[in-house]
Amino acid sequence: MTRRAVVVGASSGIGLELARGLAAEGYELGLVARRLDLLEKVASELPTRTWVRTIDVSLSQEAIAGLSALLRDMDSVDLVVLCAGIGFLNRKLKWEYEEATIATNVEGFAACAGVAWAHFVTRGKGHLVGISSVAALRGGNQAPAYAASKAFVANYLEGLAAISHQRKLNITVTDIRPGFVDTPMTRGQKGMFWVARPEVAARQILRAIRCRKRVAYVTRRWSIIAAIMRILPHWLYRKL
Ligand SMILES: NC(=O)c1ccc[n+]([C@@H]2O[C@H](COP(=O)([O-])OP(=O)(O)OC[C@H]3O[C@@H](n4cnc5c(N)ncnc54)[C@H](OP(=O)(O)O)[C@@H]3O)[C@@H](O)[C@H]2O)c1
């Protein structure tokens, strides 16, 4: 039977490459983002059946209604990847950036996760994948709301994985934690290292999905940075 997946945030960067990779593996795909022209272009290039839906996830009621309608249209979806996200370097804490980050990465993420969860509970199985970040592990001095929002994503997914385990639900929950990936979000940013091409990141994410990983660092060597970040004492971390 043909498998079906939804990628939220499929119009560019990591989500776009994931959509391409999933289609190559034979998935039929629901493609979600705000920019219809880009989604339609992606859909026209994919070799499988697609459903296109514009949703602004930062408007949580729109996210809930839109994603619910898409899952209804697609009937039965095996995999939902929540990739939509934004980030700003914002040391001056301009509220418009912090607010937009929280609305998209926190409220939008939780709203979409709840819809996917309900779908999987009803059908008795499913796989929910969220894209957090290595930035989820500690506070961020360049982008405070971004790092905090990704900590929310990582913790939320861990909570859902625990619910699934305790209630013996056949729902897999995967937290993908990328380091730096060369996408429109990071373009022009200074001080990056070990920057992965989005195709490479997507390939590793697809492998983590196939292996039903709980947590995966992308690219894999970012697990070294993660281990260091976890043990650095605050007095040292704050100097970096
Ligand atoms: N690039 C990195 O180095 C890196 C590192 C760690 C984690 N991540 C995470 O990876 C995910 C993908 O980022 P990316 O690097 O691929 O960035 P990107 O190229 O800017 O892609 C972001 C995607 O999210 C969608 N999106 C943003 N706001 C949205 C909204 N309000 N409603 C619906 N869709 C929205 C965008 O589509 P529209 O603009 O068309 O709506 C786009 O498809 C993000 O969650 C990001 O935090 C990225």
The ligand as an ORCA input file, in Angstrom:
! r2SCAN-3c Opt
* xyz 0 1
  N      19.158     25.843      8.477
  C      19.685     25.495      9.650
  O      20.907     25.653      9.878
  C      18.814     24.893     10.710
  C      19.442     24.413     11.867
  C      18.668     23.840     12.864
  C      17.297     23.746     12.708
  N      16.703     24.241     11.573
  C      15.258     24.145     11.483
  O      14.903     23.486     10.295
  C      13.605     23.917      9.877
  C      13.650     24.303      8.404
  O      14.464     25.449      8.275
  P      15.300     25.784      6.960
  O      16.676     26.015      7.380
  O      15.014     24.793      5.905
  O      14.694     27.208      6.625
  P      13.883     27.772      5.362
  O      14.542     27.387      4.104
  O      13.668     29.205      5.672
  O      12.488     26.985      5.440
  C      11.532     27.256      6.401
  C      10.240     26.614      5.971
  O       9.248     26.907      6.976
  C       8.122     27.471      6.354
  N       7.479     28.418      7.259
  C       8.053     29.427      7.946
  N       7.118     30.107      8.627
  C       5.930     29.500      8.372
  C       4.604     29.753      8.769
  N       4.286     30.772      9.585
  N       3.623     28.946      8.312
  C       3.912     27.910      7.489
  N       5.158     27.623      7.069
  C       6.154     28.420      7.505
  C       8.666     28.180      5.117
  O       7.653     28.314      4.145
  P       6.901     29.685      3.766
  O       7.859     30.809      4.000
  O       6.530     29.478      2.330
  O       5.727     29.722      4.665
  C       9.714     27.174      4.661
  O       9.110     26.153      3.917
  C      13.230     25.080     10.796
  O      12.368     24.609     11.812
  C      14.560     25.492     11.397
  O      14.416     26.090     12.659
  C      17.420     24.811     10.573
*
